[in-house]
Amino acid sequence: MTESKAGLWGFLAGVITAALVAVTISATVALATHPQTRFLMSDAVEISATGYSLFWWTASVFLLALPFVVGYGVAHMSAKTLGVLAGIVIAFLILLIVLAQVSFSV
């Protein structure tokens, strides 16, 4: 991969990742900002409002950083490494689809 195209591929990977985690980011921010969501799991865990909010803000920050990390990683990896990672992701998706079909057929 040439240096100029590597940056564009990294940007594209970051945009795709951002699109995939956008709903999750929205949900984590909503859980962090709404005070009554703490009571959704009141029987499962005993946690303070500050701890609950801090947990969801931390999850939100990590999810917001994910597209940048993915884009940077794609821009700086070799073509061979990207091919291996793409193969792993494709195998994981095929396994996920097969497991979903098996679990819903029962």
N, C-alpha and C positions, 0 to 999 in steps of 0.2 A: 504494500500500500504506500502510495506517495504521501509526503508530509501534508500537502494541501488537502488531499482527499480524506486523510485520517481525521482531521478536525471536523469535516462535514459529516463523516460517518458517526463520530462521537456525538455531535449535536443531534443527529437523527435518532441515535439510540437513546439519548437523554429525553428527547421529546416523546418518543414512544413509551419510555418508562414513566414519564410524568403523566401521560394519558392513562396508563394502566393503574397507577396508584392515586389518581385524582379523587375518586370516590372514597377511598380509604383515608386519605388526608382530610377530606371534609368530615368524615365520621369521627376521626380522632380529635379534631378541633372542636366539634360539637360536643363530644363527651367531656372534653377538658373545660369547656366554658359553661356548660349547663349544670347548675348545682344539684339538680334532682336526679341526674343519671347515676349518682353514687348509690342510690337506693335500689337500683336494678339488681345488684348482687349483694344485697344486705345480709342474706342468710349465708352466703358463701364465704365472704371475707369481712373482717372487721378492720376498717381502714379510715383514717381521718380524711376530712375534705381536702386538706392541703396535700396529703400524700396521693390521693386519688387524682387530683388535678395535675400534680407534678408528673405522675406516671403518664397520663395521656398527653401532656405537653412534650414530654421526652419522646414518646412514640411519634408525635407529629413532627418534631424536629428531625428525627431520623428518617422519616418518610419524605420530608421535604428535601433532605440532602441526597436521597437515593438517586434521582435523575442526574445530578451533577457527578456523583461518584461513578455511575454507569457510563456516562458520556466521557469522562476523563479516562476511565479504564479502556473503553473501546478505542479511543483516539491514540492510546499509547501501547496497545498490544500488537503483536505480530499477526499476520494473516493466518498462520498455522494455529496459534493459540485461540484466535477467534473462531476458527473452524471447529476445533475441539469443543469449545464452550457451546457453540451453536448445536453441535451433535448431542451434547449432554442435555441441553434445554429441550431439544426435539424429542429425545428419548423420554425425558421426564413428562412432557406433555402427552405423549402417546400412552405412557403408563397411567397417567391421571385420567385420560379418557377411557381406557379399558377398565380401570377400577370404578369409575363412575357408572359405566354400563353394567358392570357386574353387580354393583350395590343397588341399582335401581331396578334390576330385573327380578329381584326376589319378591 
